[in-house]
């Protein structure tokens, strides 16, 4: 079994910073995709940032230049550094990993962490 545990959300003033962390544990051979998504009330879930095949990064236009995704393969972890936060960044943030283990290739999600940005 694989678990993704997130941390780092919270309340921050506009212009502030937060760093989200997501660590995977369990049976893991390789991780081909690590991403952060967010879901805000009344909106659809959207991709915030992703690391694909270990090197290529992808960002939503709304966060480019403010957010940075990074990973620590040794820890099976992915991070999201969020700077210059805006009220519209408020959402529940979920990490997602596509990984290969003894059961094959599967998609796993974290439990979500709330980010609140006050204006």
N, C-alpha and C positions, 0 to 999 in steps of 0.2 A: 504494500500500500504506500501511496505517496501523499504527503501533506505539504501544502504551501501555507506558511504563516507570515502574515504581514504585520508591520508595525510602523509607527512614525506619523500617523495622522494627528490632527488636532485643530485647535483654533489659532488663527494667526491674523494679524492686521494686514490690510492691503499693502503691498510693497514688501512684505516679509517673505521668509523662506521656510520651507519644510523639506525634510528628507524622508522618503518612504523606503522601507526595506521589505524584501520578500525572500524568505529562505525555504528551500525545498528539502524535505527529508524523506528517507525511505529508499526503495529500490530504484536507483537511477543509473543508467549507463551513459547516455548522452542527452544533452539538451539542445534542440535545434532552434528553438524560438523562445524568447523571453519578452513579454510585453506588459504594458500598463494600460488599463482601460479605466474609464470613469462613467458613472451614471448619476445624472442630476435629476431632480424631480421634474417630471414633465418632458424630459428629453430622452432620446435614444442613447444607448450605450455607445461610446465612441473610443476609438483608439487614441491614446495620448502619445505613446512612444513605444518603440520596439527595437530589439536587437535580433537580427536574423542571421542564422548560420554563423553566429559568433562574432561577426564583425560589422555587418551593414546595419546602420541605424535608420529609423524612420520616425518622423515626428508629425504630429498634427500641426497644421499651419498656425493655429491659435497659440501654440506653446513654443514654437521655434524661437531660439535665442534666449528663452527663459528657463526651460526645463532641460535636464541632461539625464539620459539613461546610461547606466553602467552596470557591470556585472563582476562577480567574483566566482569564477568557475570552481575554485577549490572549495568554496562554501556553498555551491549551488544556489547562489543568491543574485538577485537583481535589485538595483536601487533606482530611485527617481529623485534627483535633486531638483527642487522646484524653487525658483527665485522670482522676485518681482510678482508675487501672487496677486491676482485680481479677484474681485468678488465672483466673477463668472467662472473661476476655477473651482469653486466649491462643488463638491460631489463626493460620492463614495468611490474610492479608487480600488480597483481590483488588479492583482497581478495574474498573469497567465503564462504558463509554460507548456510547450510541446516537447515531450521527452520520450526517450526510448528506454524501456526496461525489460524485465523478464516477461512482461505481459504484452510486449509490442510497443507501438507508438500510440501515445494517448495525450489527451488534453487535460490540464489540471488548472484549477482556479483557487486563488486565495479567498479568505473569508470576507475581505473588504475592509477598508479603513476610511473613516470619515475625515474629510478635509473641509474645514469651515473658514471662510475668509471674510472678515468684517471690514466694512468700508469706513 
